[in-house]
Amino acid sequence: MQKRTFNPVFNAYLIYVGVAIASGGVALYTPLIVSETGKNFSGFWAASILFGLNLGRVLGSYAGSRFTRFANHPWVVTGNILLEGVALYCMAYLHQAWGLALFALLAGLGSGMSFPGLKNYLLKLRDLDQTSLFSRLAFAIRIGLVGGYLTASWVPHDSLKLVFLIVLITFIAYGIFMLVAMRDISRHETESLTQLAPGTAGRLDNSTPSELPAQASIGDVASDVQVQAARLPMMFYVSNAVFWCFAVQPMIGFSLHIPKYTPQLPVSTPFWLGALVIIFFQIPISKRAIRTRDHFRFLQIGYACLFLSFALMVMFGRHASMVVASAVLLSFGQVFYGPSLDVLTARFANRSAADTGQLMSRQMFYQSMGNMIGSLVGGVLFDLAQRVHLPSLNWFLLAFASFWMMLLSKNKIPELYREAGSRVPIAS
């Protein structure tokens, strides 16, 4: 029988298509379930669904960082994808607000444990450029979101069972696409190691990375001491959490600000614009970062975009055109920041012989933590601004904090990153 040729591009696009389909499912149900919960119960319980979802992602990411099998085994990753889909489908049959929040937590748990595995398998496609891998991943997510939002605009709000059935189908498709790609990638990885060290194939599934022979490296993962030393500095993770805490604010802030101060502007406009900006500019901009210092500059530009976005809201928040400009700048911040952070994490893992899946899990843990805290803080800051009769107070606080992080991203964070890398013993 003719040996099947491994095609990394085909496997990458299997993953991208699966992610796009699942993202469409997420965009389809989120506005509908939040709207219906707010109508039938309260705004607090509507927010609890998003909070539970992000809390689950935090817990799932933490589990993924402690138990690397969650990010390395194809069937485990697929099982976590299906956990998210089934938990979401069950929400269509729940009639208590606390039940919706609980199953949102379960869905987030599946998401938090599966997404680092997705990134880990993308990074196994070593023949492909890492920057392009992550920029295309972000592009696929945005394409899915736009499709989901478009679908949500005509699906009847009282047909939640139909909505969540469609969501379940999207996650089943996502799981199948991922499983096919991951098994092919794993097969190729096994064959490559066998060629480097004949006789090791039978031991691969039952051995830990440190048990592999020296011939298997680049795949030789260092000792436990080296892996522990390879952790990124805490400031790098905190920067990730803070960025997404700020970036998620307008999901709350714009939704509350627009009806009160710029009612002539449709409330969905910032979200449509945000998705389209990322779709059109993500790949062209990401390709411009090649060297490590380019990616650090992109982190700083990402924070600068957030600062300008919030500053516009402070000064011109009552003008619809400025709200639109603020949304565009916010999206550019995500275009610059997200893929570059992924690339820097991957490069650190490569040079330090660290477990990439573990680092990606830890990175997503902090990102989900930022989203979770930001979802709550956005509403609190808006309420605070109304109570003290300073409508721009919430935007001012965000602008000030973004400016401070922009300064840290210029010197302090790159310095800590380089110092951490220089202290790590590199596997030969």
Buried (B, 14 or more C-beta within 10 A) or exposed (E): EEEEEBBBEEBBBBBBBBBBBBBBBBBBBBBBBBEBBBEEBEEEBBBBBBBBBBBBBBBBBBBBBEBBEBBBBBEBBBBBBBBBBBBBBBBBEBEEBEEBBBBBBBBBBBBBBBBBBBBBBBBBBEEBBBBBBBBBBBBBBBBBBBBBBEBBEEBEEEEBEEBBEBBBBBBBBBBBBBBBBBBBBBEBBBEBBBEBBEEBEEEBEEEEBEEBBEEBBEBBBBEEEBBEBBBBBEBBBBBBBBBBBBBBBBBBBBBBBBEEBBEEBEBBBBBBBBBBBBBBBBBEBBEEBEEBEEBBBBBBBBBBBBBBBBBBBBEBBBBBEBBBBBBBBBBBBBBBBBBBBBBBBBBBBBBBBBBBBBBBBBBBBBBBBBBBBBBBBBBEBBEBBBEEEEBBBBBBBBBEBBBEBBEBBBEEBBBBBBEBBEEBEEBE
